[in-house]
Amino acid sequence: MRIAIILVILGLVVGGVLYGVSQNKAKAQAEAMAFKAQVESAEVQYAEIAASLEGIEEFAPKARKVLGTASNLVPEIVGYEHAPRVYDREYDQKKKAEAWKKTVAAQTKKAVPAESDKAGGAIRTGVMVDEKGREMPAGLTGHGAPKPPPAPAVGTSGATGAGDAAQHEIGGKLGERIKAGQDLYEKLCEHVGVIEARIDESALILTQSEKIVGRVKEAPTAFKAAAAQAGFAELVPMAKNLRNGMAEELAAAEAILPKFESMRDEVAEEKRAADAEAEQRRLAQQREENRSREVARAAGFYGGLPELLKSYQFTDAMQQVQDLQSSLTFEEAVTALDIPVERYRLLANAMTWLIAQFEKKPMSYGWKTARGALDIPKADGQGIYVQEKLIPWVEIPKERVIGFFSHYLEKNEDVGKSKADLYAGAAIYCKTFGFDDFTMDGFISKARNESKLTGDKMSALIDFQIDGDVAD
């Protein structure tokens, strides 16, 4: 009986031990599964962060390309001599961006997971601290990243560019464009600086994420592993926001470029307009110079005429003036020669008519000599013929030639409508050779009576003075 009781008790003890062992094994398996789940969760979140940050460094060269394009546009907007006034602001901003990047780098070294939260005892990962160990807010986020301070205003002591100090000396549109270019360039450099600094921030986030995964794997329990990856709650959206924020910064930088292009186009259009205006002024000045030269040429038409007139080459004199008139293009100069051309046409025609009269009606006793008067049976362009002997026109006294005109004009009634022109030509002959007397006045009066020549036109035809000794 006693043995049976002992066996029962022994069975109960062994059963309890075996049950306890079984329970402990189940708990260990459950803990292992829970720990594995935490590790897998940490790795998934790390992979999500890594995916968000993949290729993020490509934003910097894209932003720099925008800045480079803007840099190339600046000289076209303000001119190469003033471009440094704009680039100086870029230099200012680049220094600020560099200083900010150094601050981020310092934060990266300090931003390590805190060992524990003294108040609650839980491990807090992903919390960043500054150089004094103080917890930092979710400051370096995609949208909440601190930005470099604005560049000092134009003309202040904080500006490094030498051009800023003299900015007030440039006014008008150029001064406005330099200021506008500075402001736009400042904003553009700021966006570029933010993008480059956020690349450092992305490295910080990735480093933090790697440390969280490491601490999760090193955690003694699944509970502590879960607590260790609590930092992912900030880092996952932070990584997404970072990429989105950089995309926004790049878009903002790209949005500035059309403003530079618009300024460039405006300057180019103004230059085209200014060039067109300058060309118009040049053409107008050239036209005026050409006009003045032609008017002067027309006024000097008598050059070379005295010799032609003195040698009775009236048709050549007329042709010389006509050729000059044909070479002119300005109406003022062309019309200035209308009267001279008409004058020598009348003179040449009158002389041609006079020569023809000797053939039609030889002049009896027309040539007076010491031995008596002789007939003039004929004449030609060289002179008159007396007893078959040529007497050149240049050797005939001008009074006698005027007498020839008077004789034939008075004796002939069949010259018709041209008689007025012949009287005008005879008057011009008188004026040409210095016989400005009553005979010429008689020719003028008869010319006016025989035609519709106005007093003004007839006066213009005989109102001239030939330079040179034509009257001799």
ABEGO torsion letter per residue (X at the ends): XAAAAAAAAAAAAAAAAAAAAAAAAAAAAAAAAAAAAAAAAAAAAAAAAAAAABGAAAAAAAAAAAAAAAAAAAAAAAEAAAAAAAAAAAAAAAAAAAAAAAAAAAAAAABBBBABBAAAGBBBBGBBBBAAGBBBBBABBAAABBBBBBBBBBGBAABABAAAAAAAABBEAAAAAAAAAAAAAAAAAAAAAAAAAAAAAAAAAAAAAAAAAAAAAABABAAAAAAAAAAAAAAAAAAAAAAAAAAAAAAAAAAAAAAAAAAAAAAAAAAAAAAAAAAAAAAAAAAAAAAAAAAAAAAAAABGAAAAAAAGBAAAAAAAAAAAAAABABAAAAAAAAAAAAAAAAAAAAAAAAAAAAAABBBBGABBBAAEBBBBABBBAAEBBBGGBBBBAAABBAAAAAAAAAAAAAABAAAEAAAAAAAAAAAAAAAAAGBBBAAAAAAAAAAAAABABBAAAAAAAABBBBBEBAAX
